Amino acid sequence: MHSIDPTLIRFEETVPPASNWSHVLKRGTTLRITDVEGGANVSALFYNFELRSERYNMPDTLKAQHTAKLTKGFCLYSDMGRVLASITEDSCGWHDPIGGCSNARIIRTKYGELTYQSARNDCFKNGHDSFLVELGKYGMGKADLVPNVNFFSKVTVDDSGAMTFHKDHCAPGAFVDLRAEMNTLIVLNTCPHPLDPSPSYSPKPAHLIVRSSPTPGPDDLCRASRPENERGFLMTERYFL
């Protein structure tokens, strides 16, 4: 059920540990992200490529769908009320939309400092700076950073507001499918989650497959899961009329 018809694949590649990547995921295509080894964290941002001031909105995504996690059947909303991408398959069951990304201070405090000058490609990288490097390719910068999604990571919040990172949440081979509902610029990195308690700096790789996929019909799971999502899809479809 979860295998991909090879005739639909447009391209695939592996993102190494602590690396950044971006692509304009066209409407009518789906990106599968796979946690190759288990324990990966893939931090991601989403933008309308044609109007990059329109971008993923974490508060609207969560409140519209009454959730504090992302999994199959949920949508990623823009700040214009449109759907940038939908989660059409998910073998993991919980992806973190609230934990944010690591930065230089967090990585330095937890693991020390290992610079490019001293370690070349084995240097310690962080999510914040990796996002900026990739955004720079599109003429974007700090003003364009918004709260990100952390795929393959699970964070829960107790009644006191304390956040807990669940280690070893996803097994090797876990995957999530993101269907583009717009021409969506996706920017991601494989740097450690900021709450990961691992005593060593050990980011994991992710494998990516972009394939062709049909546009959602009226009974599509993501569209029909909530009344809000029906409105979000209508707003998105009007954009392309």
N, C-alpha and C positions, 0 to 999 in steps of 0.2 A: 504493500500500500504506500510505503514511503520512498520506494525507489523512483529514480528519475529516468524518463525515457531519454536515451542518449541522443536521439534526433532533435530534441528540444534544447540541448545545451548550447549556449552561445560561447561561453568560455569558463574556465575554472583556474584557480591558483591558490597557493597557500601563503598566508600572511605569517611571517616568522614571529617568535616571541618579542614583545616590546617594540612592535613596528606599527606604522600607520599606513592607511590605505583609503582611497576614495574612488567613487564611480558615480556617474549619473545613471541611476537605475530607471530605465524608460517605462512608462505606462505600458502594461502588457508583458512585463517581465517579472520574475521572482528571483530573489537572492536567497540561497540556502547557506547558512553559516553553520559549520560543524566544529564542535570542540573535539579536536583530534585525540588528545591525550587524556582528557578529563581535567577538571580544575581550571579551565580557561576563564578569562574575563575579557569580553569584547565590548568596549565602550563605543557608543555610536551617537552621532548627531544626524539630523535630517533637515533638508532645506528644499524649497521649491526652486529648482535650478533656473527657471525662467524669471523668477522674481525672488531673489535670495533674501530679501527682507522678510519674506514669509518663511517661518521655520517651525520646527517641532516645539510644541508647547506642553510641557509636563503637567502643569496644574489642570489644564482643560482635558488632557487625555485621561487623567485619573478621575476627576470629578464627574466627567460625562459618562464614564463607564463604571463608576462606584467601585473602584479597585485601588489597591496599593501594590499590585504586581501586574506583570504582563505575561500572557500566554496565548495559546490558540484561541481565536475568536475575537481578540481585541485589536483595536486600531490605534495608530499613532496620528494624533491630530496636530494640525498647524494652528498658529495663532489667528488664522482667518476662518477657523471652523471647518476647514477641509481636511480630508484624509490623505496624508502623505504615503502611508504604507499600512498594510494589514498583516497580522500574523495568521497565516493559513494552516500551518502545521507546527508542532512543537513537541519534541520528545522529552523535554526537561521539566516543564510544568510551572516554572516560576523564573521570571527575569526581573532584575532590580531596576526600578525607575526613579529611585529616591537617593541612592548613595553617593551620586556625583562621581568625580574622577580624581585620581591621585594628582599631586603636584610635586614640585621639586623639594619643598620643605618636608612633606610627608615621607617621601622616599629617602631623603637624607637622614631624617630622624630615625627611621626604622632600620635602614640597611647600610647607612654610611654613604659616602660619595665615591663614585667611580666614573670619571670623566671620559669623554671621547679621546682626549689627548693622551690619557694613560692606558685606556683599554680598547680604543677603537670601537668596533661594533658591539663589543660586550659591555659597553658602558650602561649605567643605570638610567633608564628613561622613565618619564612620567606621562600620565594621560593628558594633563593640561597643555604641556609644551608640545606633545605629539599632535594634539588637535590643532594648535596654532600653526605648526609646520605644514600640515595638510591643507588647512583653510587658506594659507598664504598662496597656494597655487591658484586660487580662484579670486584673488584680490580681497580676501576677507581677513579679519583679525579678531582682537580681543572683544570688540563690541558685538561680534557675531556669536560668541560663546553663550550657550544656554544650558540648562540642566540636561544631562545625557541619560541614555539607557545603558545599563550594564547587562548584556546578554550572558547567560550561564552563571550569573551570581544571584544569590538569594539573601535578602536582608529583611528581617522582621523588626517590628517596633512593639515594645510592651506598653502597658498602661501608663508607665511613668515617662514614656517618650524615649527610652533607651533603645538604641539600634543594635541588633545582633547579626553578625555575618555568619552564614552557615557554610562551613568548610566542607569540601568534597561533595558539593551539591549535585553536580552533573558528572555522569560516568563518561568514559571515553566513547566517542561516536555520537554523543547527544547533538541534536541539531534543531534549528529554528528556521522557518521559511518566512521571508518578508516579501509580500507582493506589493509592487509599486502601483499606487493609485494615481499618482501624478508623475511627471518627469522629475524624479527625486534625487537630489544630490545626497549621497550617504557618505559620511566621513567617520572612519572608525580607527581604533587602535587596540592593540593587545597587551597594554600595560596592566600592572596589577591593580586590583580594586583597592580603594583607599582604606577599607576596613579589613582587608585580608590579614589575618594574624600570623601568617607564615613567617618563621624566623629568618628565612633566606629569600633573597630576590630570585624568584623562579617563575616568571611569566610563561605562558603556554602559547602554542601556535593555534591558528584557526584556518580551516579550509573553506573556500568560497566557490560556489557554483552559481552562475547566472544563467537562467533558462527562460524560454518563452512560456507564457501562461495566458489562459483566457481571461477576459475581463469578467468581473463578478456579475452574476445574474440576480434576479429579485429574491431568490431563496438562499443566497450566499450566506454562510455561517457568520462571517464578520459583519455583514450588512444587517442581518436579521437578529443579532444577539441582543441589541438594545434599540429602543426607539430613537435615541440620540444618534446612533450609528446610521440609521436610515436617512436622517437629516444630513449627516455629514457626507454621505455618499451622494445625495442629491446636489449638495453644494459643490462637490467635486466635479460631478458630471456636467453641471452648468458651466463650469470653468472651461470645459473643452468643447462646448457647443459652437 
